[in-house]
Amino acid sequence: MARLLLLVPSSTYRADDFLDAATALGVEVVVGTEQAHALAGLMGGRSLEVPLDDATAGAEAIVAHDAIVPIDAVVAVDDQATAVAAEASLRLGLRHNPPGAVAAARDKLAMRARLHEAEISQPPFGALAAEAGPDDVARLGALVGYPCVVKPATLSGSQGVLRADDAGALVAAVARSRRIASAAGVDPSAPLLVERFVPGPEVAVEGMLHDGELRVLAVFDKPDPLDGPAFEETIYVTPSRLGAGDLAAAHSAVGAATRALGLRQGPIHAEVRVHQGRASVIEVAARTIGGLCARTLAFGAGRSLEELVIAEALGIELGDLDRRAGAAGVLMVPIPRAGILRGVDGRDRALAVPGITDFEVTIALGRAVAPVPEGNRYLAFVFASGDRPEDVEQALRRAWACIDVRVDPTET
């Protein structure tokens, strides 16, 4: 039986889907996480302590484990573990992305630099040093052009991402983005990315790389405009309703971006803006789509995206991998305000909406929550399917209207 090391940050809620996929494929799993003792009971002892924030130390822990219990593949569930997976797989001679390519995909400034060198279509950008003052901020804004977007280089889930329409707004956005990044544990000396805002619809592209060749598996529309000042995502629907020319441009841009970054193996998740027939690459990540959104996808005879990822890592041939017919989508229920989560009501009403297939709350009651851009998590995921993308979007909006989120102010 093939043995998979699954690298799982303790904060993720995606482990179960990968474990189910491994079971479906008949694959033995060892879970590597920074808090292995917390999973020891769940995994029956098949867990390994791995420092996920240090690629070298994490790889050394995995190589030492492999000397005792051989590993056939290493798969990272989230961004946090991709660097460790790449370095360990390189040392063990397993299928992998080059560590330098993964590092570039994780750092938005490094990604921008590689895409610029390869002349990939993307927003004009610049780096803002930690010691930059208001005059430096205004100069960079004028160089990049307004409106522009400020981003911490290494955060995800739209955390710390803010739009600014003029120099004054940019100075304020930079200060706020730095506070958010610092609170999230980012090195205070790290630079910020400032890039020009790209208008037009944004799509998410899901793909799989095999020896450097990209296969696009699905493209999601984001029907709610992402125009700022923060960039909280709400609804994803697939297949995309973009025209054939715009879709081809998005596919081509993502393929060129993965080559420029040097990614070669496994899943990719990309964000692309399409404006006046031109696709601009916003981000590329060496992982699958975030949250529980992958549950919208099924391939061939009902294979999950997680099954495809594990099969690719182990070299298992699954045959037909076309996405199943019909449309599907997900609502990522946003957090309305900062405070303590007291309830997510209306689940039964939402599930009664025709087309809605599931509803899962992903944050425990009593926990402190914060909306984007301070936070980076969603309260719940609501899933829908139907014959047409329009039907799915309508079902998700009707379900959303049924949901009442109760958040109490944080006590001071």
C-alpha positions in Angstrom: 0.0 0.0 0.0 1.3 3.5 -0.9 2.0 5.7 2.0 1.3 9.5 1.9 2.6 12.1 4.3 -0.1 14.8 4.5 1.2 18.1 5.9 -1.6 19.7 7.8 -1.4 23.1 9.6 -3.2 22.8 12.9 -5.5 25.8 11.9 -6.8 24.1 8.8 -10.3 22.7 8.4 -9.4 20.8 5.2 -7.8 17.7 6.7 -10.9 15.5 6.6 -11.4 15.9 2.8 -7.9 14.8 2.1 -8.2 11.9 4.6 -11.4 10.8 2.9 -9.7 11.0 -0.5 -6.8 8.9 0.7 -9.2 6.3 2.0 -11.0 6.3 -1.4 -7.7 5.6 -3.1 -6.6 2.9 -0.7 -3.6 5.0 0.5 -2.1 4.9 4.0 -1.7 8.3 5.5 0.7 9.8 8.1 -0.3 13.3 9.1 2.5 15.8 9.7 1.7 18.9 11.7 3.3 21.4 14.1 1.1 20.0 16.9 1.1 16.2 16.3 0.0 15.4 19.8 -3.3 17.0 19.0 -3.9 14.5 16.2 -2.5 11.4 17.9 -5.9 10.0 18.9 -7.6 10.8 15.6 -4.8 9.2 13.5 -4.2 6.2 15.7 -0.6 7.2 16.3 0.1 7.8 12.6 1.2 11.4 13.1 4.5 13.2 12.9 5.7 16.5 14.5 6.8 18.8 11.6 7.8 22.5 12.0 5.9 23.9 9.1 7.3 27.4 9.3 10.9 26.2 8.6 11.5 24.4 5.4 14.9 23.0 6.3 13.9 21.8 9.8 10.6 20.4 8.5 12.4 18.5 5.7 14.9 17.1 8.1 12.1 15.8 10.3 10.4 14.1 7.3 13.7 12.6 6.0 14.4 11.1 9.5 10.9 9.6 9.6 11.3 8.2 6.1 14.4 6.3 7.2 12.2 4.4 9.6 8.8 4.4 7.8 9.3 5.1 4.1 7.1 7.7 2.5 6.0 7.6 -1.2 4.7 11.2 -1.5 4.4 14.4 0.5 1.3 16.6 0.0 0.7 20.0 1.6 -2.9 20.9 2.4 -2.4 24.7 2.7 0.1 27.4 1.7 1.9 27.2 5.0 3.3 23.7 4.3 4.1 23.9 0.6 7.8 24.9 1.2 8.4 22.0 3.6 6.7 19.6 1.1 8.9 20.7 -1.8 12.1 20.6 0.2 11.4 17.2 1.7 10.3 15.7 -1.6 13.5 17.0 -3.3 15.6 15.3 -0.7 13.7 12.0 -0.9 13.6 11.9 -4.7 9.8 12.1 -4.8 7.5 14.0 -7.2 7.8 17.7 -6.3 7.9 21.3 -7.3 11.3 23.0 -7.1 11.6 24.7 -3.7 12.6 28.0 -5.3 9.4 28.0 -7.4 7.2 27.3 -4.3 9.0 30.1 -2.4 8.2 32.5 -5.3 4.6 31.4 -5.4 4.3 32.0 -1.6 5.8 35.5 -1.7 3.8 38.0 -3.8 6.7 40.3 -4.4 8.9 37.4 -5.6 6.1 36.2 -7.8 5.6 39.7 -9.4 9.4 39.9 -10.1 9.4 36.5 -11.9 6.3 37.3 -13.9 7.8 40.7 -14.8 11.0 39.1 -16.0 9.0 36.7 -18.2 6.8 39.5 -19.5 3.6 37.9 -18.2 0.6 40.2 -18.2 0.1 41.5 -14.6 -0.5 44.8 -12.8 2.3 47.4 -12.6 3.8 47.1 -9.1 6.4 48.2 -6.6 7.8 47.2 -3.2 7.3 49.5 -0.2 10.0 49.1 2.5 9.1 49.0 6.2 10.9 52.2 6.9 9.1 54.1 4.1 7.5 57.4 5.1 4.4 59.2 3.8 6.4 60.9 1.0 7.8 57.5 -0.1 4.3 56.0 -0.1 3.0 58.9 -2.3 5.8 58.6 -4.7 5.3 54.8 -5.2 1.5 55.4 -5.6 2.2 57.9 -8.4 4.6 55.5 -10.0 2.2 52.5 -9.9 -0.9 54.5 -10.7 -4.3 54.9 -9.0 -6.4 53.2 -8.0 -3.9 50.8 -6.4 -4.0 47.8 -4.0 -1.8 47.3 -1.0 -0.9 43.7 0.0 1.3 42.0 2.6 3.6 39.7 0.6 3.0 36.5 2.4 -0.6 36.5 3.8 -3.6 34.8 2.1 -7.4 34.9 2.1 -7.4 38.7 1.3 -6.0 39.4 4.7 -4.4 42.9 4.8 -5.4 43.6 1.2 -6.8 47.2 0.7 -7.6 49.5 -2.2 -6.5 53.1 -2.3 -7.8 55.7 -4.8 -5.4 58.6 -4.0 -2.2 59.4 -2.0 -4.0 60.1 1.3 -5.9 56.9 1.1 -2.8 55.0 0.2 -0.9 56.3 3.3 -3.8 55.1 5.5 -4.1 51.7 3.7 -0.4 51.1 4.1 -0.5 51.8 7.8 -3.5 49.5 8.3 -2.1 46.7 6.2 1.1 46.8 8.2 -0.8 46.6 11.5 -2.7 43.6 10.1 0.4 41.9 8.9 2.2 42.4 12.2 -0.8 41.0 14.2 -0.7 37.9 11.9 3.0 37.3 12.7 4.6 38.8 9.6 8.2 40.1 10.2 7.8 43.9 10.8 10.8 44.5 8.5 9.0 42.8 5.5 8.1 45.0 2.6 4.5 45.5 1.3 3.4 45.0 -2.3 1.7 47.9 -4.0 0.1 47.2 -7.4 -2.3 48.9 -9.7 -5.9 47.9 -9.4 -7.1 45.9 -12.4 -10.8 46.4 -13.3 -13.0 43.7 -14.7 -14.3 40.4 -13.6 -12.1 38.1 -11.6 -12.0 34.3 -12.0 -10.3 31.5 -10.1 -8.5 28.9 -12.2 -8.0 25.4 -10.8 -5.4 23.3 -12.5 -3.0 20.3 -12.2 0.6 20.3 -13.3 2.3 17.2 -14.6 6.0 17.5 -15.6 5.4 21.2 -16.2 2.3 20.8 -18.4 -0.8 22.5 -17.0 -4.3 21.0 -17.3 -7.1 23.4 -16.4 -9.7 21.5 -14.3 -12.2 24.3 -13.6 -12.7 28.0 -13.8 -14.9 29.8 -11.2 -16.7 33.0 -11.7 -16.9 35.5 -8.8 -20.1 37.2 -9.6 -19.9 39.7 -6.7 -17.6 42.6 -7.8 -14.2 42.7 -6.0 -13.6 46.4 -6.3 -12.5 47.2 -2.7 -11.8 48.8 -0.4 -11.4 45.3 1.0 -11.6 42.2 -1.1 -13.8 39.7 0.7 -14.9 36.8 -1.6 -18.4 35.5 -1.3 -19.7 33.4 -4.2 -17.9 31.1 -6.6 -19.7 29.4 -9.5 -18.4 27.0 -12.1 -18.4 26.7 -15.1 -17.4 30.2 -15.9 -19.7 32.4 -18.0 -16.9 34.3 -19.6 -16.7 34.2 -23.3 -14.5 31.7 -25.1 -11.9 34.3 -26.0 -11.6 35.6 -22.4 -11.5 32.0 -21.0 -8.7 31.2 -23.5 -6.8 34.3 -22.4 -7.1 33.3 -18.7 -5.9 29.7 -19.4 -3.0 31.0 -21.4 -2.0 33.5 -18.8 -2.0 31.0 -16.0 0.0 28.5 -18.0 2.6 31.1 -18.8 2.7 32.2 -15.1 3.3 28.6 -13.8 6.2 28.3 -16.3 7.7 31.6 -15.3 7.5 30.6 -11.6 9.1 27.2 -12.4 6.2 25.2 -10.9 6.1 21.7 -12.4 4.0 19.3 -10.3 0.7 19.1 -8.5 -2.2 21.5 -8.0 -2.3 25.2 -8.7 -4.9 27.8 -7.8 -4.7 31.1 -9.7 -6.6 34.4 -9.6 -7.0 36.2 -12.9 -8.7 39.5 -13.9 -10.0 39.8 -17.4 -10.4 43.4 -18.9 -11.0 44.3 -22.5 -10.0 40.8 -23.7 -6.7 40.8 -21.7 -6.0 38.5 -18.8 -3.9 39.8 -15.9 -2.5 37.4 -13.4 -3.2 38.5 -9.8 -1.9 35.5 -7.9 -0.7 31.9 -8.4 -0.5 29.4 -5.5 1.0 25.9 -5.5 -2.1 24.4 -3.8 -5.8 23.7 -4.4 -8.6 26.2 -3.9 -8.9 27.3 -0.3 -11.5 26.6 2.4 -14.0 23.9 1.5 -14.6 25.2 -2.0 -13.1 22.1 -3.6 -16.3 20.3 -2.6 -18.0 21.9 -5.6 -15.9 19.8 -7.9 -16.2 16.2 -9.1 -14.3 14.5 -11.9 -14.8 11.4 -14.0 -16.7 8.8 -12.0 -17.1 11.2 -9.0 -13.5 11.7 -8.0 -12.8 14.6 -5.7 -10.1 17.3 -6.3 -8.3 15.9 -3.3 -8.2 12.5 -4.9 -6.7 14.0 -8.0 -4.0 15.7 -6.0 -3.0 12.5 -4.1 -3.1 10.5 -7.3 -0.8 12.9 -9.1 1.7 12.9 -6.2 1.8 9.1 -6.1 1.7 8.5 -9.9 -1.7 6.8 -9.7 -3.6 6.8 -13.1 -7.3 7.6 -12.6 -8.4 7.7 -16.2 -11.1 10.1 -17.2 -10.7 13.4 -15.3 -13.2 15.6 -17.0 -15.3 17.7 -14.7 -18.8 16.3 -14.3 -21.6 18.0 -16.2 -23.8 20.7 -14.7 -23.0 23.7 -12.6 -21.9 24.0 -9.0 -21.1 26.8 -6.6 -20.3 27.8 -3.1 -21.2 30.7 -0.8 -18.5 31.6 1.7 -20.5 33.2 4.5 -18.7 36.4 5.5 -18.2 37.6 9.0 -20.3 40.8 9.4 -18.3 42.4 12.2 -15.5 41.7 14.7 -16.5 40.1 18.0 -17.5 36.8 19.5 -19.5 34.4 17.3 -22.7 33.5 19.1 -24.7 31.9 16.3 -25.2 31.1 12.6 -28.9 30.7 12.3 -31.1 29.8 9.3 -29.4 26.5 8.3 -32.6 24.6 7.8 -34.2 27.4 5.8 -31.1 27.7 3.6 -31.0 23.9 3.0 -34.7 24.0 2.0 -33.8 26.3 -1.0 -34.0 24.3 -4.2 -30.5 23.6 -5.4 -28.7 23.9 -2.1 -26.9 20.6 -1.3 -25.0 21.3 2.0 -24.2 23.8 4.7 -21.2 23.5 7.0 -20.2 26.0 9.8 -16.4 26.1 10.1 -15.9 28.3 13.2 -16.9 27.2 16.6 -19.4 29.3 18.6 -17.7 31.4 21.3 -14.7 32.1 19.1 -13.4 35.6 18.4 -13.9 36.5 14.7 -13.0 39.4 12.4 -14.0 40.2 8.9 -11.6 40.8 6.0 -9.1 42.5 5.8 -8.2 41.9 9.5 -9.4 38.3 9.4 -8.9 35.5 6.8 -11.5 32.9 7.6 -15.1 32.3 6.7 -17.9 31.4 9.1 -19.6 28.7 6.9 -19.8 27.3 3.4 -23.0 26.7 1.6 -23.0 24.5 -1.5 -25.3 24.4 -4.5 -25.7 22.5 -7.8 -27.9 22.9 -10.8 -28.1 22.7 -14.6 -26.9 26.2 -15.2 -24.5 28.6 -13.5 -27.3 31.2 -13.3 -29.5 28.7 -11.3 -26.7 28.0 -8.9 -25.9 31.6 -8.3 -29.6 32.3 -7.6 -29.9 29.4 -5.2 -26.9 30.6 -3.3 -28.2 34.2 -3.0 -31.6 32.9 -1.8 -29.8 30.8 0.8 -27.7 33.7 1.9 -30.9 35.7 2.6 -31.9 33.0 5.0 -28.8 33.2 7.2 -28.5 35.3 10.3 -25.0 35.6 11.8 -24.9 36.7 15.4 -21.7 38.3 16.6 -21.4 40.1 20.0 -18.9 42.9 20.5 -15.6 41.8 22.1 -15.6 42.6 25.8 -12.9 45.1 26.8 
